[in-house]
């Protein structure tokens, strides 16, 4: 039964990829789906790109163990800050300005917005370097669940996920990933609800599980009775950093922001905002809520020996074969949707903003699409190799890999992108300072972690600090550097002055 469901799932995803070939014949179609993707597909694409095995296995397990039921705040933050506010603050302006500047990628946006070829290339290099470790981190959590459910070797898991993702992304481009993301999102919604119900039932129901959690003690963490079932948990400060990194980070991640480029129109953004927020509340809130009960399974897992990534698989190991199949497909769906989004962002950026800009300036539309398809294979291959190396050498946990990537990418891009949509005063110099500060900070955190202050030794805390610092760096540097070219800025903001006709009922509601 488990194998049948898995094969059926693979066949459907591949079929959708080939069905969408007609939408992927040029750059606009391959990268953005012709900017005609509706609110449901966009919202689900946003949500499924947001949440993967990194969240379900890595973050839910680690932070649920460390903070107890208070880890649910991370899921709530993901829904309110990472989804609702991201769509409200960025959605409409991103859609309008990126179309006006004819930009398909984040580096291309910076290049056009500031009239700077070096800025465009610099942004593409940062994306290339820091998306790879995040991509590699997607495989690890999946491998543990596959091993539990099918007793399949880790290398086979990687091969299956890599090949299938490559097939449908190469065949159908962004539209194929969006439709598959919608299907995968439905699986995730149903799967999370079923798994939470089953796990809590195995511990006597919600109230009994909470009572059990309240009886758990760990003197190395806190001596306060019932701390793991409390409102803020044993370490509110570090939990706050987790909320900031995983929630505010989406505002500066290329693969997330690019979803706004492709949405059909401004009206679709209103619907997408609601759908995306509810999706995040169920999936992210559900994941962290589930992880909060991890310590009830301490008799089945040795965290010191096996690591945090073994907690969620241990919680699920006692479920029925049908539910385990659902969980495997759930996490496979989450991981593949994120993987497809990451390789699309990487391949399009490297082709449009690096190869075309530096080496092949007269590259035709067809050749750009060909290069993107080739680079999809390259990126998936590199991430697969890194995943194998990471697994065999046990270099780091899933959460740490993701923390480094998110910190560098969101720290570099969040503030420059956000301010560029709203302020005419942002300068090229402020973007460069923010890029360099966050990239170098996270690189230093990898190699010189022990030299950092205790609170910033965690890649998660350091990444959150990089994002917050960027929000200060950009306006501060812009204040003391030469004003941007007025004609360039006026051209960028002219898109907001464009007159549009609306229905009378819309006008009455203003």
Beta strands, then each sheet from edge to edge (+ up, - down):
end
